[in-house]
Amino acid sequence: MESLQWFFDAELLQSLRTEMSEVKFGFSAGAIIQAGHVSDDDLQLLKIWQRETDLPQLTDEQLVLFLIATGSSVELCKATIETHFRIKTKTPVLFKDRNVQNEDLRKIARVMHFAVMPERYGGSTLFFSGLNDSNYRNLDFACFLRMNCLIVEAILQDNNPQDVIYAVDCRGSTFMHAWKINVHLLKVYFDYIQHGLPCRIKNVHFLHSNRVMHTIYNMFKPWIGQEISSKIKLHSSQESTNSFYEWIPKRYLPKQFGGDLESIRVYHERTMKKLVELQFYFDAEQKLWLRD
């Protein structure tokens, strides 16, 4: 990995450590260790390692997230952290300016819904997205990916899930939407979620999948490994709800999917509110890696 030394002088590094250390997570590293999810020995090894690198210095809570995501493999954890910052520094368009009150993110939040469900299923956090506006001209693909990355980090910062189940509602998608896809950014996105994300992806469900989704899937299939490929489930329009219930019971789903919960709009609004509340975290995290 190329050096990231150009980021910091000693004074700047210390100020960034201080600012990030002031961020309060929804969990503590000590509690995770006490629960037996990771070991303190592994955490200490990572802390020694990161002090010897040119990488931004992560808090104990951030390091614990990487350990959980990599099954407490210290060497894999190191590689994941390196990839995490490599991707963020080389493709900042997916990770910078993460303020949902900015117009570009406000617009994508109108065009689409992004909703984290209130209750975990078997330790997994459920995250839904889909179109509110089917006019392809209004879809900003880069903002869609940026919002996805933003919400996953919010989930991790707030409640430390075992893993994430992501469901995409394909209703309203057309081949004109497929033309809006930036192939380079899509490739980077899959590199990030497979090799640089401090979180396990349990499954990705595409609901009401149509020919458009199958075309898009065939587009990105060469960039995904066997592990993530086996986790992707396409549910056709005819079978969507019934086949999805085999994976997730109705009690965990919004009413748009025949579930027992409130409208997905309710959870979209709660998710956007949560992103606003976490703005200090996003600002502090961005300063760790973004080059001026």
Contacts in CASP RR format, 6 or more apart in sequence:
PFRMAT RR
TARGET T0000
AUTHOR 0000-0000-0000
METHOD contacts of the structure
MODEL  1
MESLQWFFDAELLQSLRTEMSEVKFGFSAGAIIQAGHVSDDDLQLLKIWQ
RETDLPQLTDEQLVLFLIATGSSVELCKATIETHFRIKTKTPVLFKDRNV
QNEDLRKIARVMHFAVMPERYGGSTLFFSGLNDSNYRNLDFACFLRMNCL
IVEAILQDNNPQDVIYAVDCRGSTFMHAWKINVHLLKVYFDYIQHGLPCR
IKNVHFLHSNRVMHTIYNMFKPWIGQEISSKIKLHSSQESTNSFYEWIPK
RYLPKQFGGDLESIRVYHERTMKKLVELQFYFDAEQKLWLRD
1 82 0 8 1.000
1 86 0 8 1.000
2 86 0 8 1.000
3 54 0 8 1.000
4 54 0 8 1.000
4 55 0 8 1.000
4 56 0 8 1.000
4 85 0 8 1.000
4 89 0 8 1.000
4 289 0 8 1.000
5 54 0 8 1.000
6 291 0 8 1.000
7 13 0 8 1.000
7 54 0 8 1.000
7 56 0 8 1.000
7 289 0 8 1.000
7 291 0 8 1.000
8 16 0 8 1.000
8 54 0 8 1.000
13 57 0 8 1.000
16 56 0 8 1.000
16 57 0 8 1.000
16 284 0 8 1.000
16 287 0 8 1.000
16 288 0 8 1.000
17 57 0 8 1.000
19 284 0 8 1.000
19 287 0 8 1.000
20 57 0 8 1.000
20 58 0 8 1.000
20 59 0 8 1.000
20 284 0 8 1.000
20 285 0 8 1.000
20 287 0 8 1.000
20 288 0 8 1.000
21 59 0 8 1.000
22 284 0 8 1.000
23 59 0 8 1.000
23 157 0 8 1.000
23 280 0 8 1.000
23 281 0 8 1.000
23 284 0 8 1.000
23 285 0 8 1.000
25 59 0 8 1.000
25 61 0 8 1.000
25 157 0 8 1.000
25 158 0 8 1.000
25 160 0 8 1.000
26 157 0 8 1.000
26 158 0 8 1.000
26 159 0 8 1.000
26 160 0 8 1.000
27 61 0 8 1.000
27 159 0 8 1.000
27 160 0 8 1.000
28 61 0 8 1.000
29 43 0 8 1.000
29 59 0 8 1.000
29 60 0 8 1.000
29 61 0 8 1.000
29 63 0 8 1.000
29 64 0 8 1.000
30 40 0 8 1.000
30 60 0 8 1.000
32 38 0 8 1.000
32 64 0 8 1.000
32 68 0 8 1.000
32 160 0 8 1.000
33 39 0 8 1.000
33 40 0 8 1.000
33 43 0 8 1.000
33 64 0 8 1.000
37 64 0 8 1.000
37 68 0 8 1.000
38 64 0 8 1.000
38 67 0 8 1.000
38 68 0 8 1.000
38 72 0 8 1.000
39 72 0 8 1.000
42 67 0 8 1.000
42 72 0 8 1.000
42 74 0 8 1.000
42 77 0 8 1.000
43 60 0 8 1.000
43 63 0 8 1.000
43 64 0 8 1.000
43 67 0 8 1.000
45 74 0 8 1.000
46 63 0 8 1.000
46 66 0 8 1.000
46 67 0 8 1.000
46 74 0 8 1.000
46 77 0 8 1.000
46 78 0 8 1.000
47 60 0 8 1.000
47 63 0 8 1.000
49 74 0 8 1.000
49 78 0 8 1.000
50 57 0 8 1.000
50 58 0 8 1.000
50 63 0 8 1.000
50 81 0 8 1.000
51 57 0 8 1.000
55 81 0 8 1.000
55 82 0 8 1.000
55 85 0 8 1.000
56 85 0 8 1.000
56 288 0 8 1.000
56 289 0 8 1.000
57 288 0 8 1.000
58 66 0 8 1.000
58 81 0 8 1.000
58 288 0 8 1.000
62 198 0 8 1.000
63 77 0 8 1.000
64 160 0 8 1.000
65 156 0 8 1.000
65 160 0 8 1.000
65 198 0 8 1.000
65 199 0 8 1.000
66 77 0 8 1.000
66 80 0 8 1.000
66 81 0 8 1.000
66 84 0 8 1.000
66 198 0 8 1.000
67 74 0 8 1.000
67 77 0 8 1.000
68 160 0 8 1.000
68 162 0 8 1.000
68 198 0 8 1.000
68 200 0 8 1.000
69 77 0 8 1.000
69 80 0 8 1.000
69 197 0 8 1.000
69 198 0 8 1.000
69 199 0 8 1.000
69 200 0 8 1.000
70 76 0 8 1.000
70 77 0 8 1.000
70 80 0 8 1.000
79 195 0 8 1.000
80 195 0 8 1.000
80 196 0 8 1.000
80 197 0 8 1.000
80 198 0 8 1.000
81 196 0 8 1.000
83 191 0 8 1.000
83 192 0 8 1.000
83 195 0 8 1.000
83 196 0 8 1.000
84 192 0 8 1.000
84 196 0 8 1.000
84 197 0 8 1.000
84 198 0 8 1.000
85 289 0 8 1.000
87 188 0 8 1.000
87 191 0 8 1.000
87 192 0 8 1.000
87 196 0 8 1.000
88 94 0 8 1.000
88 95 0 8 1.000
88 289 0 8 1.000
88 290 0 8 1.000
89 289 0 8 1.000
89 290 0 8 1.000
89 291 0 8 1.000
91 185 0 8 1.000
91 188 0 8 1.000
92 290 0 8 1.000
93 142 0 8 1.000
93 146 0 8 1.000
93 185 0 8 1.000
94 142 0 8 1.000
94 145 0 8 1.000
94 146 0 8 1.000
94 149 0 8 1.000
94 185 0 8 1.000
94 188 0 8 1.000
94 189 0 8 1.000
94 192 0 8 1.000
95 146 0 8 1.000
95 149 0 8 1.000
95 286 0 8 1.000
95 290 0 8 1.000
96 286 0 8 1.000
96 290 0 8 1.000
97 104 0 8 1.000
98 105 0 8 1.000
98 146 0 8 1.000
98 150 0 8 1.000
98 282 0 8 1.000
98 286 0 8 1.000
99 105 0 8 1.000
99 279 0 8 1.000
99 282 0 8 1.000
100 106 0 8 1.000
100 109 0 8 1.000
100 147 0 8 1.000
100 150 0 8 1.000
100 272 0 8 1.000
100 275 0 8 1.000
100 276 0 8 1.000
101 276 0 8 1.000
104 140 0 8 1.000
104 143 0 8 1.000
105 143 0 8 1.000
105 146 0 8 1.000
105 147 0 8 1.000
105 150 0 8 1.000
107 138 0 8 1.000
107 140 0 8 1.000
107 143 0 8 1.000
108 139 0 8 1.000
108 140 0 8 1.000
108 143 0 8 1.000
108 144 0 8 1.000
108 147 0 8 1.000
109 147 0 8 1.000
109 268 0 8 1.000
109 272 0 8 1.000
110 132 0 8 1.000
110 133 0 8 1.000
111 131 0 8 1.000
111 132 0 8 1.000
111 133 0 8 1.000
111 138 0 8 1.000
111 139 0 8 1.000
111 140 0 8 1.000
112 129 0 8 1.000
112 130 0 8 1.000
112 131 0 8 1.000
112 132 0 8 1.000
112 133 0 8 1.000
112 139 0 8 1.000
112 144 0 8 1.000
112 147 0 8 1.000
113 128 0 8 1.000
113 129 0 8 1.000
113 130 0 8 1.000
113 132 0 8 1.000
113 264 0 8 1.000
113 265 0 8 1.000
113 268 0 8 1.000
114 127 0 8 1.000
114 128 0 8 1.000
114 129 0 8 1.000
114 130 0 8 1.000
114 147 0 8 1.000
114 148 0 8 1.000
114 151 0 8 1.000
114 268 0 8 1.000
114 271 0 8 1.000
114 272 0 8 1.000
115 127 0 8 1.000
115 128 0 8 1.000
115 129 0 8 1.000
115 254 0 8 1.000
115 264 0 8 1.000
115 267 0 8 1.000
115 268 0 8 1.000
115 270 0 8 1.000
115 271 0 8 1.000
116 125 0 8 1.000
116 126 0 8 1.000
116 127 0 8 1.000
116 128 0 8 1.000
116 151 0 8 1.000
116 154 0 8 1.000
116 155 0 8 1.000
116 267 0 8 1.000
116 270 0 8 1.000
116 271 0 8 1.000
116 274 0 8 1.000
117 125 0 8 1.000
117 126 0 8 1.000
117 127 0 8 1.000
117 128 0 8 1.000
117 252 0 8 1.000
117 253 0 8 1.000
117 254 0 8 1.000
117 261 0 8 1.000
117 267 0 8 1.000
118 261 0 8 1.000
118 267 0 8 1.000
118 270 0 8 1.000
119 252 0 8 1.000
120 126 0 8 1.000
120 161 0 8 1.000
120 162 0 8 1.000
121 165 0 8 1.000
121 248 0 8 1.000
121 249 0 8 1.000
121 252 0 8 1.000
122 162 0 8 1.000
123 161 0 8 1.000
123 162 0 8 1.000
123 163 0 8 1.000
124 161 0 8 1.000
124 162 0 8 1.000
124 163 0 8 1.000
124 164 0 8 1.000
124 165 0 8 1.000
124 202 0 8 1.000
125 155 0 8 1.000
125 159 0 8 1.000
125 161 0 8 1.000
125 163 0 8 1.000
125 164 0 8 1.000
125 165 0 8 1.000
126 164 0 8 1.000
126 165 0 8 1.000
126 167 0 8 1.000
126 248 0 8 1.000
126 252 0 8 1.000
126 253 0 8 1.000
127 151 0 8 1.000
127 152 0 8 1.000
127 155 0 8 1.000
127 164 0 8 1.000
127 165 0 8 1.000
127 166 0 8 1.000
127 167 0 8 1.000
128 166 0 8 1.000
128 167 0 8 1.000
128 168 0 8 1.000
128 169 0 8 1.000
128 254 0 8 1.000
128 264 0 8 1.000
128 267 0 8 1.000
129 144 0 8 1.000
129 148 0 8 1.000
129 166 0 8 1.000
129 167 0 8 1.000
129 168 0 8 1.000
129 169 0 8 1.000
130 168 0 8 1.000
130 169 0 8 1.000
130 170 0 8 1.000
130 171 0 8 1.000
131 139 0 8 1.000
131 169 0 8 1.000
131 171 0 8 1.000
131 172 0 8 1.000
131 173 0 8 1.000
134 172 0 8 1.000
134 173 0 8 1.000
134 174 0 8 1.000
136 174 0 8 1.000
136 176 0 8 1.000
136 177 0 8 1.000
136 179 0 8 1.000
136 180 0 8 1.000
139 177 0 8 1.000
139 180 0 8 1.000
141 180 0 8 1.000
141 181 0 8 1.000
141 182 0 8 1.000
141 185 0 8 1.000
141 186 0 8 1.000
142 182 0 8 1.000
142 185 0 8 1.000
145 185 0 8 1.000
145 186 0 8 1.000
145 189 0 8 1.000
148 189 0 8 1.000
149 189 0 8 1.000
149 192 0 8 1.000
150 275 0 8 1.000
150 282 0 8 1.000
151 271 0 8 1.000
151 275 0 8 1.000
152 164 0 8 1.000
152 197 0 8 1.000
152 199 0 8 1.000
153 282 0 8 1.000
153 285 0 8 1.000
154 271 0 8 1.000
154 274 0 8 1.000
154 275 0 8 1.000
154 278 0 8 1.000
155 161 0 8 1.000
155 164 0 8 1.000
155 199 0 8 1.000
156 198 0 8 1.000
156 199 0 8 1.000
157 278 0 8 1.000
157 281 0 8 1.000
158 274 0 8 1.000
158 278 0 8 1.000
161 199 0 8 1.000
162 200 0 8 1.000
163 199 0 8 1.000
163 200 0 8 1.000
163 201 0 8 1.000
163 202 0 8 1.000
164 199 0 8 1.000
164 200 0 8 1.000
164 201 0 8 1.000
164 202 0 8 1.000
165 202 0 8 1.000
165 203 0 8 1.000
165 204 0 8 1.000
165 205 0 8 1.000
165 247 0 8 1.000
165 248 0 8 1.000
166 201 0 8 1.000
166 203 0 8 1.000
166 204 0 8 1.000
166 205 0 8 1.000
167 204 0 8 1.000
167 205 0 8 1.000
167 206 0 8 1.000
167 207 0 8 1.000
167 244 0 8 1.000
167 248 0 8 1.000
168 204 0 8 1.000
168 205 0 8 1.000
168 206 0 8 1.000
168 207 0 8 1.000
169 207 0 8 1.000
169 208 0 8 1.000
169 256 0 8 1.000
169 257 0 8 1.000
170 206 0 8 1.000
170 207 0 8 1.000
170 208 0 8 1.000
170 209 0 8 1.000
170 210 0 8 1.000
170 212 0 8 1.000
170 213 0 8 1.000
171 207 0 8 1.000
171 208 0 8 1.000
173 210 0 8 1.000
173 212 0 8 1.000
173 213 0 8 1.000
174 212 0 8 1.000
175 212 0 8 1.000
175 215 0 8 1.000
177 212 0 8 1.000
178 212 0 8 1.000
178 215 0 8 1.000
178 216 0 8 1.000
178 219 0 8 1.000
181 216 0 8 1.000
181 219 0 8 1.000
183 219 0 8 1.000
186 219 0 8 1.000
186 220 0 8 1.000
186 223 0 8 1.000
187 220 0 8 1.000
187 223 0 8 1.000
190 220 0 8 1.000
190 223 0 8 1.000
190 224 0 8 1.000
190 228 0 8 1.000
191 223 0 8 1.000
193 201 0 8 1.000
193 228 0 8 1.000
194 224 0 8 1.000
194 225 0 8 1.000
194 227 0 8 1.000
194 228 0 8 1.000
201 228 0 8 1.000
201 231 0 8 1.000
202 231 0 8 1.000
203 231 0 8 1.000
203 232 0 8 1.000
203 233 0 8 1.000
203 247 0 8 1.000
204 228 0 8 1.000
204 231 0 8 1.000
204 232 0 8 1.000
204 233 0 8 1.000
205 233 0 8 1.000
205 235 0 8 1.000
205 244 0 8 1.000
205 247 0 8 1.000
206 213 0 8 1.000
206 217 0 8 1.000
206 232 0 8 1.000
206 233 0 8 1.000
206 234 0 8 1.000
206 235 0 8 1.000
207 235 0 8 1.000
207 240 0 8 1.000
207 244 0 8 1.000
207 257 0 8 1.000
208 235 0 8 1.000
208 236 0 8 1.000
208 237 0 8 1.000
208 240 0 8 1.000
209 234 0 8 1.000
209 235 0 8 1.000
209 236 0 8 1.000
209 237 0 8 1.000
209 240 0 8 1.000
210 236 0 8 1.000
210 237 0 8 1.000
213 234 0 8 1.000
214 234 0 8 1.000
217 232 0 8 1.000
217 234 0 8 1.000
221 229 0 8 1.000
224 232 0 8 1.000
233 247 0 8 1.000
235 243 0 8 1.000
235 244 0 8 1.000
240 257 0 8 1.000
241 257 0 8 1.000
241 258 0 8 1.000
244 253 0 8 1.000
244 257 0 8 1.000
250 258 0 8 1.000
250 259 0 8 1.000
250 260 0 8 1.000
251 259 0 8 1.000
251 260 0 8 1.000
251 261 0 8 1.000
252 259 0 8 1.000
252 261 0 8 1.000
253 259 0 8 1.000
253 260 0 8 1.000
253 261 0 8 1.000
254 261 0 8 1.000
254 262 0 8 1.000
254 263 0 8 1.000
254 264 0 8 1.000
254 266 0 8 1.000
254 267 0 8 1.000
255 261 0 8 1.000
255 262 0 8 1.000
255 263 0 8 1.000
255 264 0 8 1.000
256 263 0 8 1.000
256 264 0 8 1.000
261 267 0 8 1.000
275 282 0 8 1.000
END
